[in-house]
């Protein structure tokens, strides 16, 4: 028997899912799959195993669950979901409770109820039959992360206190009773809003976390609750929508959503039909040089999933502007991961075709950090980073509006004075600037943004 263990890291949303199984019996399970499930089908094919089980650690808030899609796609798999904490689902599944055990050859996975992030949360302890009951690892979902733990506030203020107490019990009465040598396999890495300051490493051990994880340094329950509830990042607006969707059951699509190609004139006619939104996925500098008026610049990097989730209405059909036409296969899964399946089309031939058709072109000025410093007295300098980033340091004299709040709080800015927008690298700033541009502001994006400001050794205000 040879253990099969493959980690699938989904950048942008910093999600970690797993294919685990036994090559002798040719059976395997997938834990917490993302919605673009082709990667698990291909991994199973490469490792010569059949996916027979699909497990979810909990009802996810940060992405569309791929469990129904995967189970439907491979047809050999059953879907196993926790019904602890009174969890209910709007689709067929195999119900499991604390202590349920599953065998894949010599591999044994045991479900353990670990509430706190959510009431139904289940972790899966991994061991071998011949070494039972001593396990070697645990798939922790969103209960225990590297250097962090799952946030207990996503079910609303009325449940946050109770969940924080349950999280304490999960961490101190379950995880800290495990051996130091156990490897932890969490559902998220650094950058996920599902926990505060998640560490950079994708795995850790119970022993390491026992010593260094700040959530495990508060043995007093009251002190722990205060710490856990005061150390949460801003909650993305799409989280509650994802919770509802995943509990009800995402639609089984069978394939990635289709996006029709539209020639330039047809693309122009589609703008405004059915309240579409134009999303330009090119780089900030390409967007700045020329774009379709009213377009939002959400560049086609992995973090598109998060910022589409924050900023877009899933019922509003998306019109795509791409760097290259064949980028559509790369861009659509990024939208799919946070629940966007409605596409009105993409601009065939990109902005070159738009230009050649003689259609109107808008521009977004770019401003270096050197120009910002030199002209600071004449500018409204806007920082759109998160509150935590802002507190650690910002450009002197800057105003702070967190990116998702820009549409509602733009009235705090004057249209009579130019606005220079910055973030950490310019990615979020270009999105914010494109929103302000459409709202009628005289706005500039700052490429390099905070990183460039620091590297230029310019003053920092805290």
SULRADA-V806532 format. One record per backbone hydrogen bond with DSSP energy under -1.0 kcal/mol. NH is the residue of the N-H (numbers start at 0). CO is the residue of the C=O. E is the energy in kcal/mol with one decimal. If there is no record, write none. Layout:
NH_CO_E ; NH_CO_E
This chain:
3_20_-2.5 ; 5_18_-2.9 ; 7_16_-3.1 ; 9_14_-3.1 ; 12_10_-1.5 ; 14_9_-1.7 ; 15_186_-2.8 ; 16_7_-2.1 ; 17_30_-1.7 ; 18_5_-2.5 ; 19_28_-2.7 ; 20_3_-2.3 ; 21_26_-2.6 ; 22_1_-1.8 ; 25_21_-1.2 ; 26_21_-1.2 ; 27_49_-1.7 ; 28_19_-3.3 ; 29_52_-1.9 ; 30_17_-2.4 ; 31_54_-2.8 ; 36_34_-1.5 ; 39_36_-1.2 ; 40_36_-1.5 ; 41_37_-2.3 ; 42_38_-2.1 ; 43_39_-2.5 ; 44_40_-1.7 ; 45_41_-2.6 ; 46_42_-2.4 ; 48_43_-2.3 ; 49_25_-2.9 ; 51_27_-2.6 ; 52_27_-1.3 ; 53_77_-2.2 ; 54_29_-2.9 ; 55_79_-1.3 ; 63_336_-2.4 ; 65_32_-2.5 ; 69_65_-2.9 ; 70_66_-2.7 ; 71_67_-2.2 ; 72_68_-2.0 ; 73_69_-2.6 ; 74_70_-1.6 ; 77_51_-2.0 ; 79_53_-3.0 ; 80_93_-2.3 ; 82_95_-2.0 ; 85_82_-1.1 ; 86_83_-1.3 ; 89_246_-2.5 ; 93_78_-3.5 ; 95_80_-2.2 ; 98_110_-3.2 ; 99_96_-2.0 ; 101_108_-2.4 ; 103_106_-3.0 ; 106_103_-2.0 ; 107_126_-2.7 ; 108_101_-2.8 ; 109_124_-2.5 ; 110_99_-3.1 ; 111_122_-3.1 ; 113_120_-2.4 ; 115_117_-1.2 ; 121_56_-3.4 ; 122_111_-3.1 ; 123_138_-2.0 ; 124_109_-2.8 ; 125_136_-2.9 ; 126_107_-2.2 ; 128_105_-2.3 ; 130_127_-1.3 ; 131_128_-1.2 ; 133_130_-2.1 ; 135_125_-2.6 ; 136_125_-1.7 ; 137_182_-2.3 ; 138_123_-3.1 ; 142_139_-2.3 ; 144_147_-2.0 ; 149_142_-1.3 ; 150_193_-2.3 ; 155_152_-1.3 ; 158_155_-1.3 ; 159_155_-1.1 ; 162_158_-2.7 ; 163_159_-2.4 ; 164_160_-1.9 ; 165_161_-2.2 ; 166_162_-2.8 ; 167_163_-2.0 ; 168_164_-2.0 ; 169_165_-2.6 ; 170_166_-2.6 ; 171_167_-3.1 ; 172_168_-2.1 ; 174_169_-2.3 ; 175_170_-1.8 ; 176_173_-1.5 ; 177_174_-1.6 ; 181_178_-1.6 ; 182_135_-2.0 ; 183_203_-2.4 ; 184_137_-2.6 ; 186_140_-2.6 ; 188_13_-2.1 ; 191_188_-1.5 ; 198_145_-3.4 ; 203_183_-1.2 ; 205_181_-2.1 ; 206_179_-2.2 ; 208_204_-2.4 ; 209_205_-2.6 ; 210_206_-1.4 ; 211_207_-2.3 ; 212_208_-2.1 ; 215_212_-1.9 ; 216_213_-1.3 ; 223_219_-2.6 ; 224_220_-2.7 ; 225_221_-2.0 ; 226_222_-2.2 ; 227_223_-3.2 ; 228_224_-2.3 ; 229_225_-1.2 ; 238_235_-1.6 ; 241_237_-2.4 ; 242_238_-2.3 ; 243_239_-2.1 ; 244_240_-2.4 ; 245_241_-2.8 ; 246_242_-1.8 ; 247_243_-2.2 ; 248_244_-2.6 ; 261_345_-3.1 ; 266_262_-2.8 ; 267_263_-2.4 ; 268_264_-2.1 ; 269_265_-1.8 ; 270_266_-1.1 ; 272_269_-1.5 ; 274_271_-1.2 ; 276_316_-2.1 ; 278_318_-2.9 ; 279_295_-3.1 ; 280_320_-2.8 ; 286_282_-2.7 ; 287_283_-2.6 ; 288_284_-1.8 ; 289_285_-1.0 ; 290_361_-2.5 ; 294_291_-2.1 ; 295_277_-2.7 ; 297_279_-1.1 ; 297_295_-1.0 ; 299_280_-2.7 ; 300_298_-2.3 ; 303_300_-2.4 ; 304_301_-1.4 ; 306_302_-2.0 ; 307_303_-2.9 ; 308_304_-1.8 ; 309_305_-2.2 ; 310_306_-2.1 ; 311_307_-2.6 ; 315_312_-1.9 ; 317_341_-2.0 ; 318_276_-2.9 ; 319_344_-2.6 ; 320_278_-2.2 ; 326_323_-2.0 ; 327_324_-1.4 ; 329_326_-1.2 ; 330_326_-2.4 ; 331_327_-2.3 ; 334_330_-1.3 ; 335_331_-2.5 ; 336_332_-1.8 ; 337_334_-1.4 ; 338_335_-2.0 ; 339_334_-1.8 ; 343_317_-2.2 ; 344_317_-1.2 ; 345_259_-2.2 ; 346_319_-2.3 ; 347_261_-2.5 ; 349_346_-2.0 ; 352_348_-1.0 ; 353_349_-1.5 ; 354_350_-2.8 ; 355_351_-2.6 ; 356_352_-1.5 ; 357_354_-2.0 ; 358_353_-1.7 ; 361_290_-3.0 ; 363_287_-2.0 ; 366_444_-3.0 ; 371_367_-2.1 ; 372_368_-2.4 ; 373_369_-2.0 ; 374_370_-2.3 ; 377_374_-1.9 ; 378_375_-1.2 ; 379_417_-2.6 ; 381_419_-3.0 ; 382_398_-3.3 ; 383_421_-2.1 ; 389_385_-2.4 ; 390_386_-2.1 ; 391_387_-1.2 ; 392_389_-1.2 ; 393_460_-2.5 ; 397_394_-2.1 ; 398_380_-3.1 ; 400_382_-2.2 ; 402_383_-2.0 ; 404_401_-2.6 ; 405_402_-1.9 ; 408_404_-2.5 ; 409_405_-1.1 ; 411_408_-2.2 ; 412_409_-2.0 ; 418_441_-2.7 ; 419_379_-2.5 ; 420_443_-2.7 ; 421_381_-2.7 ; 429_425_-2.1 ; 430_426_-1.2 ; 431_427_-2.6 ; 432_428_-3.0 ; 433_429_-2.1 ; 434_430_-1.6 ; 435_431_-2.4 ; 436_432_-2.7 ; 437_433_-1.7 ; 438_434_-1.4 ; 439_436_-1.5 ; 440_435_-2.4 ; 442_440_-1.1 ; 443_418_-2.8 ; 444_364_-2.6 ; 445_420_-1.6 ; 447_424_-2.1 ; 449_422_-1.8 ; 450_423_-2.4 ; 451_447_-1.8 ; 452_448_-2.3 ; 453_449_-2.5 ; 454_450_-2.4 ; 455_451_-1.6 ; 456_453_-1.9 ; 457_452_-1.8 ; 460_393_-3.0
